[in-house]
Amino acid sequence: MLNLDIEVIVSALPFLWQGMQLSLLLTGLALLGALVLGTLLALLRLSPVRVLSWLGLIYVNLFRSIPLILIIFWFYFLVPLIIGRAVGGFYSALIAFTLFEAAYFCEIIRAGILSISKGQTEAGLALGLSKRQVMGLIVLPQAFRNMIPILLTQSIILFQDTSLVYVVALRDFMTAANVIARREGRLLELYVFAAVVYFVLCFVASRAVGRLQKRLANA
Amino acid sequence: MNYNWNWQVLAESPYLGWLWAGLQLTLLVSSVAWIIAFILGSLIGVLRTLKQPVVRTLATAYIEIFRSVPLLVHLFIWYFVLPEVLPRDAGRWIKRDLPYPEYWTATVCLGFYTASRVAEQVRSGIETIPNGILDAAHALSLSQRQIYRFVLLPIGYRVIVPPLTSEVLTIFKNSSLALTIGVLELTAQSRQIENYTFQGFEAFTAATVLYIVITLVVVWLMSYVERWTRIPGYLSQGKS
């Protein structure tokens, strides 16, 4: 029958925690980068200048057509080549995640901007605000408020996706669990533990997002 | 930037063959997984709409387990752990007698994973059906089974064709995770070509172009399905 070795998990906890810190750091930084870039892309896609909106469209569809792993490989290979020296997997992965997630964030933000009624823009313009002020002070703040639940859900997906840095041997939580699993020959314990940790974190987070969504809808 | 371009490498043996083999595996894993996902996802989606609380809870638990744990972790558990915890004969069969265990594990796991996403679409498709239609079905004294068979599913499926298109696209992209358990699909092959030849640009461009072609073909096919399954005038009626 199964003989489970819980001891191996307990003694590996500091190592796993280091991995989790890397996962969270990568999630946080990529999230920030993707929000900024995603907003810019959304504005690009909504631009009346046809060339600009086409550029945005091509970017989004390109990044949404290829698997994240391939994008990680691309940048793991490209970034050192462009910079001219080795920078380590972390920065390559960070760039890959930022650019990849930006395409998804862009579509969320674009939908958010479009959901704000035209009257808001017209009122702003009638008050003599510039187009930039209308976007920055009136449309975007309201759009972001509506988008918070979807953006958070996408962030949970991003957190799960960071497990894919395994393919470039970066020590995130999952890779750390894998290292211990192989070294100690305890695949069952470590993989199931990793699954439980991911499950608890993501399940609790998505429940919290659901509550927030209800509260925002009622407000 | 210092780089020696050599596009010919893609046409050379054995690299062209590797790409072709990788493309075939990507298509095979994704399409078989999609069949599993569609059947299982429909079943679980329907269970989620039933009245019995136990059945609904089970279906919800299935969806949450797959949605809250990364696909990579699922793959590792299915591939490395499952054969160990199954009854001994079944475990041994998977490890020794099953041909291409990594291929089958990846396909079945991806299918079960995607089923959770399909299930949510099927459920929402069924839930958007106006109550009036359901009332009419009850008034005709159709049984529960008949209501699903003749009313809810035929309408529900046709409503969710657009979101299902994006699930089909996702399954092709997610099939790249199979490389983590040793399936040499398209992404893995391009990486392997890069390792052998140092022509990363050419190798990854080839894979990127092939994925884009897959996307375009799927979108094109699904637009036909969408046109063919559209219910004339249905969406404009709105929910009553």
Interface residues (C-beta under 8 A of the other chain):
Chain A: L2 L62 R64 S65 I66 P67 L68 I69 L70 F73 W74 F77 L78 L81 I82 G84 Q160 D161 S163 L164 Y166 V167 M174 N178 A181 L187 L188 Y191 V192 A194 A195 Y198 F199 L201 C202 F203 S206
Chain B: M1 N2 Y3 E64 I65 R67 S68 V69 P70 L71 L72 V73 H74 F76 I77 F80 V81 E84 V85 L169 F172 K173 N174 S175 S176 L177 L179 T180 T187 S190 R191 E194 G200 F201 F204 A207 T208 Y211 I212 T215
